[in-house]
Structure formats: C-alpha cells, structure tokens
Amino acid sequence: PRQLRYSCGRSAVELDLDVGGDKLRVVGRVLPAASVEVVAHWPGGRRSTASDAAGGFRFDELPRRPLCFEVTGPAPVKTGWVVA
C-alpha cells in the first residue's frame, strides 16, 4: 500500500492506497476526527462516502485514474491529484 497525507492548517486527510489490477481501494482518516462527507473525484466521475465518528472512511473499487479527495464540513481539505 501507498500512504499519503495532505494537510491544510490544522486539518488533514490520511490515505492508504491499495492498488490492484484496474481498481483501487482507499482507506483514509480525517483529522481532526469528525463525521463528514468525503468525495473522490476523477476525470468524468465522482463517488462520495461518509467518515465515521473516528474520522475513518473507505472507498472500494475506484478507477485507476488520477484522483483527488475532498473533505467537507467545518475543516475542509482537498488533496492534490493522486496517480496510483
């Protein structure tokens, strides 16, 4: 797995990328921990999920395309483009 961390001020998002074949699994955590919406964007698509109270979230079977992740809520964070 590949591990990444993006931060903006006191907010951050940590990502663990598990690359396999033509699909990608992402397990992440929002800091500070909060239940918020997390959106994965890629050219031509998007998928959203919610983090749990501990800040954890997961995406299964994302396309292996350039991706960026956006965390909403009171401490928003948006990552740069990630190429797995």
Z-matrix of the N, CA and C atoms (Angstrom, degrees):
N
C 1 1.466
C 2 1.533 1 111.72
N 3 1.288 2 115.67 1 148.93
C 4 1.456 3 123.36 2 177.35
C 5 1.516 4 107.91 3 -102.85
N 6 1.326 5 118.99 4 133.46
C 7 1.456 6 122.53 5 -177.72
C 8 1.525 7 109.52 6 -113.71
N 9 1.334 8 114.71 7 135.06
C 10 1.459 9 121.71 8 -179.81
C 11 1.516 10 109.49 9 -134.82
N 12 1.329 11 116.52 10 152.94
C 13 1.461 12 121.61 11 175.50
C 14 1.524 13 108.15 12 -140.16
N 15 1.326 14 115.24 13 129.89
C 16 1.457 15 121.65 14 176.06
C 17 1.517 16 107.82 15 -120.22
N 18 1.330 17 116.44 16 137.51
C 19 1.460 18 118.99 17 179.34
C 20 1.516 19 110.41 18 -135.17
N 21 1.323 20 113.80 19 154.45
C 22 1.455 21 122.67 20 178.14
C 23 1.516 22 106.17 21 -145.96
N 24 1.321 23 117.00 22 104.00
C 25 1.459 24 119.84 23 -174.79
C 26 1.514 25 109.85 24 65.08
N 27 1.330 26 116.53 25 -125.08
C 28 1.467 27 120.48 26 179.59
C 29 1.528 28 112.49 27 -95.31
N 30 1.325 29 117.46 28 4.22
C 31 1.462 30 121.99 29 179.32
C 32 1.520 31 109.83 30 -101.88
N 33 1.334 32 116.07 31 148.96
C 34 1.459 33 119.98 32 179.34
C 35 1.521 34 109.92 33 -153.78
N 36 1.322 35 114.49 34 161.28
C 37 1.460 36 121.77 35 171.69
C 38 1.528 37 106.62 36 -134.77
N 39 1.335 38 115.64 37 130.34
C 40 1.461 39 122.37 38 177.71
C 41 1.521 40 107.89 39 -107.62
N 42 1.336 41 116.61 40 137.28
C 43 1.457 42 122.13 41 -176.81
C 44 1.520 43 110.63 42 -128.54
N 45 1.314 44 117.07 43 134.18
C 46 1.456 45 124.01 44 168.64
C 47 1.517 46 106.62 45 -113.54
N 48 1.337 47 117.01 46 117.44
C 49 1.460 48 122.15 47 -178.29
C 50 1.512 49 109.90 48 -103.54
N 51 1.324 50 116.35 49 127.08
C 52 1.457 51 122.77 50 177.79
C 53 1.528 52 106.89 51 -115.05
N 54 1.330 53 115.64 52 104.45
C 55 1.457 54 121.79 53 -174.69
C 56 1.516 55 109.71 54 -92.15
N 57 1.324 56 116.00 55 131.00
C 58 1.450 57 120.58 56 176.86
C 59 1.513 58 110.66 57 -149.95
N 60 1.314 59 117.08 58 126.20
C 61 1.462 60 120.82 59 177.56
C 62 1.512 61 112.21 60 54.38
N 63 1.320 62 116.32 61 -123.32
C 64 1.461 63 120.43 62 179.74
C 65 1.526 64 111.87 63 -105.59
N 66 1.341 65 118.23 64 10.63
C 67 1.470 66 122.40 65 -179.03
C 68 1.526 67 110.15 66 -123.34
N 69 1.321 68 115.03 67 163.27
C 70 1.451 69 122.15 68 -176.32
C 71 1.523 70 109.79 69 -136.88
N 72 1.326 71 116.80 70 135.63
C 73 1.469 72 121.97 71 173.34
C 74 1.519 73 107.04 72 -109.62
N 75 1.341 74 116.17 73 134.19
C 76 1.455 75 121.54 74 178.55
C 77 1.513 76 108.66 75 -124.57
N 78 1.331 77 116.13 76 124.92
C 79 1.455 78 123.02 77 173.46
C 80 1.519 79 105.52 78 -115.06
N 81 1.335 80 116.83 79 129.02
C 82 1.452 81 118.76 80 -174.93
C 83 1.511 82 113.24 81 -140.36
N 84 1.334 83 112.98 82 176.12
C 85 1.457 84 120.46 83 178.91
C 86 1.521 85 108.48 84 -146.42
N 87 1.334 86 115.29 85 136.99
C 88 1.452 87 123.40 86 177.46
C 89 1.525 88 108.26 87 -97.32
N 90 1.341 89 116.24 88 133.94
C 91 1.459 90 122.07 89 177.82
C 92 1.521 91 109.76 90 -125.49
N 93 1.303 92 120.79 91 129.12
C 94 1.456 93 126.72 92 -1.75
C 95 1.529 94 110.34 93 -67.88
N 96 1.330 95 115.61 94 151.73
C 97 1.465 96 121.79 95 -176.01
C 98 1.525 97 110.36 96 -57.73
N 99 1.325 98 115.96 97 133.26
C 100 1.462 99 121.82 98 178.90
C 101 1.514 100 109.26 99 -164.22
N 102 1.317 101 116.28 100 155.36
C 103 1.464 102 122.17 101 172.67
C 104 1.522 103 107.29 102 -87.81
N 105 1.320 104 116.45 103 104.62
C 106 1.465 105 122.22 104 -177.60
C 107 1.529 106 109.31 105 -139.83
N 108 1.315 107 115.97 106 168.21
C 109 1.459 108 120.80 107 175.33
C 110 1.530 109 108.92 108 -82.50
N 111 1.335 110 115.78 109 138.03
C 112 1.460 111 122.67 110 174.89
C 113 1.527 112 106.30 111 -123.10
N 114 1.330 113 115.72 112 128.53
C 115 1.461 114 120.83 113 -176.76
C 116 1.521 115 109.60 114 -118.78
N 117 1.336 116 116.20 115 129.32
C 118 1.464 117 122.49 116 172.55
C 119 1.526 118 107.11 117 -96.93
N 120 1.334 119 116.80 118 126.14
C 121 1.466 120 122.77 119 179.26
C 122 1.518 121 108.84 120 -113.97
N 123 1.317 122 116.76 121 142.99
C 124 1.460 123 122.41 122 170.97
C 125 1.515 124 106.97 123 -146.90
N 126 1.335 125 118.98 124 160.57
C 127 1.454 126 119.81 125 179.39
C 128 1.524 127 110.83 126 -55.37
N 129 1.303 128 116.52 127 116.86
C 130 1.457 129 121.99 128 178.73
C 131 1.515 130 115.52 129 89.10
N 132 1.341 131 119.01 130 6.92
C 133 1.461 132 118.15 131 179.97
C 134 1.512 133 113.86 132 -168.82
N 135 1.314 134 113.55 133 172.39
C 136 1.456 135 120.77 134 177.22
C 137 1.520 136 108.66 135 -161.68
N 138 1.323 137 116.06 136 156.92
C 139 1.461 138 122.28 137 174.97
C 140 1.526 139 106.69 138 -146.73
N 141 1.332 140 115.85 139 143.37
C 142 1.468 141 118.51 140 179.76
C 143 1.519 142 110.40 141 -124.38
N 144 1.321 143 114.25 142 157.08
C 145 1.454 144 123.13 143 175.63
C 146 1.522 145 106.72 144 -148.30
N 147 1.302 146 116.69 145 174.97
C 148 1.460 147 121.38 146 177.22
C 149 1.520 148 109.29 147 -117.71
N 150 1.313 149 115.55 148 141.62
C 151 1.466 150 119.20 149 174.42
C 152 1.521 151 108.44 150 -81.06
N 153 1.325 152 116.12 151 156.16
C 154 1.459 153 120.18 152 177.26
C 155 1.531 154 109.52 153 -85.04
N 156 1.311 155 117.14 154 -179.09
C 157 1.467 156 121.60 155 -177.03
C 158 1.524 157 112.62 156 -61.41
N 159 1.338 158 117.02 157 -25.12
C 160 1.470 159 121.33 158 177.83
C 161 1.530 160 111.66 159 -86.59
N 162 1.347 161 117.28 160 -0.05
C 163 1.459 162 121.64 161 179.21
C 164 1.509 163 114.73 162 90.75
N 165 1.336 164 118.34 163 -0.40
C 166 1.458 165 121.33 164 -176.97
C 167 1.524 166 113.08 165 -80.54
N 168 1.328 167 115.83 166 145.10
C 169 1.467 168 121.25 167 175.76
C 170 1.521 169 108.98 168 -150.16
N 171 1.343 170 115.39 169 167.37
C 172 1.462 171 120.73 170 -176.49
C 173 1.529 172 109.82 171 -152.51
N 174 1.322 173 115.26 172 139.94
C 175 1.462 174 123.25 173 171.03
C 176 1.521 175 107.14 174 -122.97
N 177 1.311 176 117.58 175 128.23
C 178 1.461 177 122.54 176 174.11
C 179 1.517 178 109.01 177 -107.85
N 180 1.308 179 116.15 178 143.76
C 181 1.458 180 124.05 179 173.65
C 182 1.519 181 114.28 180 56.59
N 183 1.333 182 115.84 181 49.42
C 184 1.458 183 119.86 182 169.11
C 185 1.520 184 108.28 183 -78.76
N 186 1.332 185 118.18 184 152.05
C 187 1.462 186 119.30 185 178.76
C 188 1.525 187 110.61 186 -69.28
N 189 1.321 188 116.10 187 150.14
C 190 1.477 189 120.58 188 176.03
C 191 1.515 190 108.44 189 -83.58
N 192 1.315 191 114.04 190 75.70
C 193 1.456 192 123.12 191 178.32
C 194 1.516 193 106.90 192 -134.14
N 195 1.310 194 119.92 193 168.21
C 196 1.458 195 119.56 194 174.02
C 197 1.532 196 109.52 195 -56.86
N 198 1.330 197 115.74 196 132.57
C 199 1.466 198 122.13 197 -177.37
C 200 1.518 199 110.15 198 -128.16
N 201 1.326 200 116.44 199 149.84
C 202 1.455 201 120.64 200 165.51
C 203 1.518 202 106.83 201 -134.29
N 204 1.316 203 116.25 202 154.85
C 205 1.462 204 122.37 203 -175.30
C 206 1.516 205 109.25 204 -121.56
N 207 1.324 206 115.11 205 134.97
C 208 1.456 207 121.73 206 -179.20
C 209 1.520 208 109.25 207 -121.84
N 210 1.324 209 116.21 208 125.20
C 211 1.456 210 122.75 209 177.29
C 212 1.519 211 107.16 210 -104.23
N 213 1.329 212 117.10 211 125.50
C 214 1.458 213 121.22 212 -178.92
C 215 1.525 214 109.58 213 -94.26
N 216 1.309 215 116.40 214 -172.56
C 217 1.455 216 120.29 215 176.24
C 218 1.518 217 112.55 216 101.54
N 219 1.339 218 116.38 217 -166.08
C 220 1.465 219 120.51 218 -174.54
C 221 1.529 220 114.20 219 -70.25
N 222 1.325 221 118.80 220 -18.94
C 223 1.468 222 122.52 221 178.93
C 224 1.525 223 108.94 222 -128.16
N 225 1.355 224 118.56 223 70.18
C 226 1.459 225 120.86 224 -173.74
C 227 1.528 226 113.06 225 -69.02
N 228 1.331 227 114.32 226 148.31
C 229 1.471 228 122.55 227 176.37
C 230 1.518 229 107.25 228 -140.63
N 231 1.322 230 116.58 229 139.26
C 232 1.461 231 120.59 230 173.16
C 233 1.523 232 107.37 231 -129.36
N 234 1.327 233 116.25 232 127.77
C 235 1.462 234 120.62 233 -178.66
C 236 1.516 235 110.08 234 -79.79
N 237 1.313 236 115.03 235 167.47
C 238 1.446 237 120.22 236 167.72
C 239 1.517 238 108.55 237 -76.63
N 240 1.324 239 116.31 238 -179.10
C 241 1.464 240 119.98 239 178.46
C 242 1.529 241 109.75 240 -73.63
N 243 1.318 242 114.96 241 135.45
C 244 1.465 243 123.01 242 -179.85
C 245 1.522 244 107.78 243 -113.25
N 246 1.327 245 116.77 244 128.55
C 247 1.462 246 121.53 245 175.19
C 248 1.523 247 106.82 246 -113.80
N 249 1.333 248 115.72 247 114.66
C 250 1.465 249 119.96 248 -176.55
C 251 1.503 250 111.58 249 -84.22
